[in-house]
Amino acid sequence: MSARRRPGFAEPLRNSEFRALWLAELISVVGDQLARVALALVVYAQTSSAFLTALTYGLTLVPSLLGGMLLSGLADRFSRRGVMIVADIARALFAVAMAVPGLPLPVLWASVGLLSFAAGPFKAAQMSLLPEVLGRGERYEAGLALRQFTTQLAQLAGFAGGGLLLAWLEPHVAMGLNAGTFVVSTVLVLLGVRRRPAARGATQPAASGDGRGAGGNRGLVGVLFGMVLLLGLYIVPEGLAAPYGHQVGAGAVGVGLLLAADPVGSAVGAWASTRISLPTRLPTVVASAVLAGLPLAICAARPGLALTLMLWALSGAMAQVFLIKTQALVVAVVPNHRLGGVMGRMGTVMYCSQGLMIVAGGAVADRLGPFRATAAAGAVAAGAALVVGAGWWVARSRGATGSEPNSVEQDLDHHSLPCTSGTSPRDQDRRTSRVARFDTAPTRPATHGSQYGR
């Protein structure tokens, strides 16, 4: 029997709705990075304060965490397309305010914070809409991988291109261009994504006869939230690039290469995830989390610049596989009417972890040095992943033997549940309920009547 080819980057791009969502996000990311560079220049020119400049940069990130935690549920209560459009219009208005020359700094900071706050519900709606557009399965994973690949490149291009562009463009004009990117994003979503009813209004929580069903996957979702916390440990090296580069004798160019190693590795990992067939299950998530930490742990041996670049890139690649598989597993087990809130809050947890772990990594590096701090981050990530995975497997195995499907994809294929862009929210919940029962409920001892028994 011939092996089935996994969808590559081209597969999700054949879907016109995904193309609209993907292009809208790509344009917004480039605009955001351009605006961050422009804001830093404007604030520093007015204040000559590194602290206030850093505060302004932080305002482009931190309020989005609050928006994600507090307003993610809007993506389930209202039309996700509508939430994205309203959020983009609001962000465009705040971006226009930021572009006004001579704006008092408190007003500028308020505009920056509100713009960032509106990004929370936008991301929750976008991430929960993708499974409705692509279906839950390999096409969705290919779409995630493409997003991660192009987002990494867009961020690099936005920072590098923003610096070059602002060499001859006035910063307020650049912030006006950022407002234009939100307008373009609004038009793309408005014209390219079809209307759908609110997920919570269109469905009711699925239930099964034994009391498990959609509500029975909370334990697994909680484990995945815990795993997402580890993502912050993988980017600790980025915060230590300058002292680490100094220790290996690298100059400014070497530090730049160290900063680029993780994003480049992440892009490669996103591409590789579409080429290598891995089951979408918790063991895959745990294994990729461990493999992302081990290259960093090797930094305890004080490798030179070239080997460090390879280790950091390898860690970034495996961390990207870990992230993609985690998101795909969440989508597979969370009902559609709760997906917006779960995805939004998971994104918030991830970004909070990144910020806290970078600060903690810096504190550890002050005491132990950058080599040991980097190695400690990798070792803690790998060890914590093993502990979380082992705890889940022990909990599952109490009083349970038997078998279960090999992967989410195989279970979907076995039951002939097609992943099409026209799948309704109600069908998504039915499919999720089936996957949740198989992937989260303790399995009974195999009997002659069990079609999944050994």
Buried (B, 14 or more C-beta within 10 A) or exposed (E): EEEEEBBBBEBBBEBEBBBBBBBBBBBBBBBBBBBBBBBBBBBBEBBEEEEBBEBBBBBBBBBBBBBBBBBBBBBBBBBBBBBBBBBBBBBBBBBBBBBBEEBEBEEBBBBBBBBBBBBBBBBBBBBBBBBBBBBBBBBBBBBBBBBBBBBBBBBBBBBEBBEEBBEEBBBBEBBBBBBBBBBBBBBBBBEBBEEBBBBBEBBEEBEBEEEBBBBBBEEBBEBBBBBBBBBBBBBBBBBBBBBBBEBBEBEEEBBEBBBBBBBBBBBBBBBBBBEEEBBBBBEBBBBBBBBBBBBBBBBBEBBEBEBBBBBBBBBBBBBBBBBBBBBBBBBBBBBBBBBBBBBBBBBBBBBBBBBEBBEBBBEBBEEBBBBBBBBBBBBBBBEBBBEBBEEBEEEBEEEEEBEBBEBBBEBBBBEEBEBEBEBBBBBBBBBBBBBBBBBBBBBEEEEEEEEBBE
